[in-house]
């Protein structure tokens, strides 16, 4: 059995989730506190992956980053980045596609915190970034955990986006979801079932752990 698709899937999910966490925290903080008229427009763009078919996003990624396109050629020539049919392209597409699954939970967690926390921190002379990382985020750990898990699980289950931008290159861009599709096409149901079972177990265990932690069941167990 070829384990490469599973390793690539987990690698993609870990890298994507780590980058999303760095991007989403300041983005969610800005969305909660801004009074800019552009906020509805930005929120709409962030939420688009929730409603657009994955193949639509994948198609536009493929067109934009293709060397035959002016923008894609500029990236390739000047930045030395080849994003089409590469792991880097999978990461970029996954970041955009899973962005709302990280931003929305963090935004929701920050928005329900009492404003008195921010005011008290400001009175003590703390900067807004210190307030965010030292005061606000420690008080919405549940939202952070939810965002991390949702982004990770969503990346693991991607198909349309990664197929369009990455193709199905063994050992490079062939993730588990694509491997399942290829094995079914080849009528190799045993291999397809193996990949599907492993993904099911991984995602089930991750989600179960979140519910156990958020529900306080682990604390009750250890008491």
N, C-alpha and C positions, 0 to 999 in steps of 0.2 A: 504494500500500500504506500502511495506517495504522500508524504506528510508536508511537502512544500506548500500546497495551497493553504493549509491550516496555519503554518508558521507565518506566511505572508499576510494572512488575514489578521492574526494577532499583532504582528508588527505594525501593520497599517492602523489598527484600532488604537494601539498604545501611542503611536506618534501623533495621530490625529487628535486624540483626546488631550494629550499634553499641550499641544499647540492651541487647541480650542480653549483650554482653561486659562491660558495666558491672555488670549485675545478677549474672551467673553467677560471676564471680571471687570475690566475697565469699561467695556462696552455696556454691560448691564448697569453699572454704576452711573454712567452718563445718561442712559435712558431714564433711569429713575429720577435723576435730579435736574435734567435739562428742561428749559422752557422754550427751546428753539422750535420754530415753526416747521423745521425739517424733520422733527421727531416722527410724525406719522409716516412720512416717506421712508425714513430709515428702518422703522419697525416693519413696514411692508416688505422692503427688500430682504430683511433678515428672515421673515416668515415665508417667503416665496417657496422654499424647498418643501414646506409642509403641504402645499397644494399642487405644485407642478409635478407632472410625471417625471420620474428620474431620467428617462431617456431624453426628455426635452433639455434638461440641464446638461446631460452628457453630450448631446449633439452640439450645443453651443460652446461647451468647453473644447470639444474636438475641433470645431471650426476656428475658434479664437486662437488656440495654441498650435494649430497645424503650421508647419514650416512654409506651406504654400500660401498662408495668410500673412499680410504685412506685419501684424502685431506678433504673430507666432514666429515669423522670420527674424523680427527685431530681437525678441527674447533669446532666440537661438544664437544669433550672430553676436550680439553685444553683451548678453549676460551669460552666454554659454549654457543655457538651460534647455534641455529637451524634455518637454512635458507630455507630449503625446506618446503613448505606449511606453511609459516609464513609471517607476514607483513614485517619483516626485510628482508626476501628474495625478496619480491616484491620491496622494496625500492632499494636494491642493483641492481637487474636486471633492474629496471627503470632508475637508474643512468647511467648504461652502455649503455642502449638502447637509451636514450635521450641525451647522451653526445654531439654528433655532432650538435644538434639543439641549444645548448647553446654556445659551443666553436666557431663554425664557424662565427656567427654574431659578437661576440666580437672580434675575430681575424681580421675579415674584418674591423671593426670600428677602431681598433688600427693601422692597416696597412696603412690606408689612412691619418692618422694624420701627419702633417709636422714634420720632424725630428728636426726642430728648437725648438719645444716645449721641447723635451727631452734635447737638448743641453743647452737651457737656464736654465732649472732646475738644470742640473749638474754643470753649471757655478756658480750657487748660493749655491752649496754645498749640494744639496738634494740627498738622497740615491735613488737607483733605485725603491725601493718599495714606498717611499714617492712620487717620480715622477709619479709612476703608479696610486696611489690612489688619489693624490691631484691635479695632472695636467692632466694626460691622460684620465682617466675614466670620469671626469666631462665634457670632450670635446667629448665624444662618448656615450652620454646618450641614443641616439636613438638606437644604436647597442645593448646596455645593455637591454633596454626595449624589443627589438625584440627577443633577446635570451631568456629572462625570459618568454615571452609569448609563444614562439614556444616550449620551453621545457615543460611548464605547459600544453599547449594544446595537445602536443604529448603524454604526460603521461596520460592525461585524456582518450585519444583514444586508449590506448594500449589494445591488446587482446591476441595475440599469446604468447608473452613472459610471461605475468602474469598468463595465463592459465597453462602453462607448469610448472612454478616454484611455483605458489601459489595454483593451483587447483581452486576449487569452494567451499570454506568452508564458509557457511553463518556467517556473523558477524565478519569474520576474514580476509579472502582473496578474498571474492566474490565482485569484483568491478562491476561498472555499465555495462561495455561492456560485461562481462561474464553473468551478470544477463539478459541482452537483449537476448543473445544466448540461455540461459536456458529457458526463457519464450517463445521464438519462438519454441523451441523444444517441449515444453509442449502445444503448440498451444494457449498460453495465449497472444494473440496479443495486448490486451488492456494494460497489464502491460509492455510489450515490448515497446509499443508506448510511454508510460509514461516516461520510462527511456531514450529512444532515444530523446524525445522532450526536456527533461531537459538538457541533454548533448548538444543538438544542440543550445539551448538558451544560455547556459553558454559559449560555445566556440565562438558563434557568437558575443556575447556582448564583450568578451575579445578582439577578433580580431578587432572589430569595434572601441573600445577604443584606440587600438594601432594606427590604421590608422588616427583617429581623432587627436591624440596627435602628431604623427610624421608628419602629413600633416599641422599642425598648425591651424586646423579648430576650436579647442576649444578657442585658443587665439583670433581668429577673432570673435567668438561668444560673448565673454565676453567684447570686445571693444565697 
